[in-house]
Amino acid sequence: MPVPYSGETADPLPAWVPEAARHYLAHVEAGRSIRALARGADVHASTILRQVRRLEGRRDDPLVDGALRQLSLCLPRARPPSKERAMKIDRSCPAEGDLAREGLRVLRRLAEPRAVLAVAREMETGLVLRDEEGAAPQRLATVSRSIAEAMALKDWIAAEDPAARILRYRITGPGRAALRALAEAPAGADGFAEAQRPFGAEAREDEAAEADGRLRHMRSALGESPLAGLARRRDKDGKPFLSRDLVAAGERLREDFELAQIGPRVTQDWDRFLSGSPATGRGGKTPSGLGARDRVAAALSDLGPGLGDVALRCCCYLEGMESLEKRMGWSARSGKIVLRIALQRLRRHYDESPHGQMIG
């Protein structure tokens, strides 16, 4: 429940801020007493005291400390920041809808095996990497520092060593629970209006297709991509079935896809998606989202309907080989061959693309 700060003043903090953090900020920054907070929350004063002490101890984590310092600027009775402090905190707190979308994208990546979020102390962007034994880390996604701070404050991620120069965060138990909740949330739950739905049999078929897409995507969100599994396999010469550059090309497509916020409905009319029709899905409305959408459209258009559909299903929707082969009517074990051809074409597209290096 939001903590009132004074009289009729509306709650100045974003809705996603945990209750314990609200109590901490109200006590430390706004000067409210422990007993007053306890009366407002209808709990014992010792409960508020434990919350305050725990948050104070967590400030050793630079992301948690940064989130609390940024949120303190939202309070009406907070002290004005010094020049040096204001220069370090020049970003706004993420809105609840932005945290839900970005949190879902980043948590999906962190739920994959051996995935970590690496954040340098003075950098405004973090990287989700996969630690591979005996090889350089593979980049999976980027995340803004404000989103990473919010995720740390909500205890979705935790640092292995808060004193390290390069901080490494892994998904926590609460983070996995949040991932399941975000993956199960209905489309449009973050405040965006949904398109008008059809009636009758067409509506039932549409809803069934969307439900199947959500369930399949939710299952894959808690595992790893088909590319990672194929990359561990060996061909008859003992070489990896998918080389690192092919996996990187597929992961680049997936990162753009997730940034564009494209929904499962897109696969039902792939040609209309490539044509840029406004009825092709719920694409991202931010400049970065629109740019990512254009990059996805350009890549899939270059691959063509056959290879593009395979890349879209395997790289973006994380559909497994067995399901793909059944859907496409192919013989067993033929899907991975087509996928490798698609990734080779995709790598060539990115090598020749005017968009330059990977996003972020």
Buried (B, 14 or more C-beta within 10 A) or exposed (E): EEBEBEEEEEBBBBEBBEBBBBBBBBBBBBEBEBEBBBEBBEBEBEBBBEBBEEBEEBBEBBBBBBBBBBBBBBBEEBEEBEEEEEEBBEEEBBBBBBBBBBBBBBBBBBBBEBBBBBBBEEEEEBBBBBBBEEEEBBBBBBBBBBBBBBBBBBBBBBBEEBEBEEBBBBBBEEBBEBBBEBBEEEBEEBEEEEEEEEEEEEEEEBEEBBEEBBEBBBEBBBBBBBBBBBBEEEEEEEEBBBBEEBBBBBBBBBBBBBBBBBBBBBBBBBEBBBEEEEEBBBBBEEEBBBBBBBBBBBBBBBBEEEBBBBBBBBBBBBBBBEBBBEEBEBEEEEBBEBBBBBBBBBBEBBEEBEBEEBBB
